[in-house]
């Protein structure tokens, strides 16, 4: 019997980005920054929320201090901490406090993805939750000005969420699982 291949959180996250986020067009802005190699993938070795918060602050400052042409967005994949979605969701308040403490409000923001992502008022298997389901807990650092430019350039940007839910409704959970066989987000 062969041993299962070791997991590669960055490769799995990149595959999710390519197949779901870009492939299903869940974020019409992602394709360009990936093609231009302006996405930084960080594999966190944090094993405590405190260590992750410290790394988040470091990555926020790096993003702030790096030209957008070089680095437009960062994905911090943290497989060893905040596996429980409720703990992860609580941590997001700390992420917002870090943005504020670093005087980065209106400059950078933190978006959230998790294998067990669940919007308030939805069931665990509600397909709409899959818009924010990733293979591993992930913090997405975004430049506010990049988001604003993308929204201005995209017709009907306010309809993206509705369109995403419709896309996932058509795909269904079984379709999602076929995209990501064996994934914890499936």
HELIX and SHEET records of a PDB file:
HELIX    1   1 UNK A    9  UNK A   16  1                                   8    
HELIX    2   2 UNK A   17  UNK A   22  3                                   6    
HELIX    3   3 UNK A   30  UNK A   35  1                                   6    
HELIX    4   4 UNK A   49  UNK A   65  1                                  17    
HELIX    5   5 UNK A   85  UNK A  101  1                                  17    
HELIX    6   6 UNK A  127  UNK A  132  5                                   6    
HELIX    7   7 UNK A  144  UNK A  153  1                                  10    
HELIX    8   8 UNK A  157  UNK A  159  5                                   3    
HELIX    9   9 UNK A  160  UNK A  179  1                                  20    
SHEET    1   A 4 UNK A  39  UNK A  43  0                                        
SHEET    2   A 4 UNK A  73  UNK A  77  1                                        
SHEET    3   A 4 UNK A 138  UNK A 143 -1                                        
SHEET    4   A 4 UNK A 108  UNK A 113 -1                                        
END                                                                             
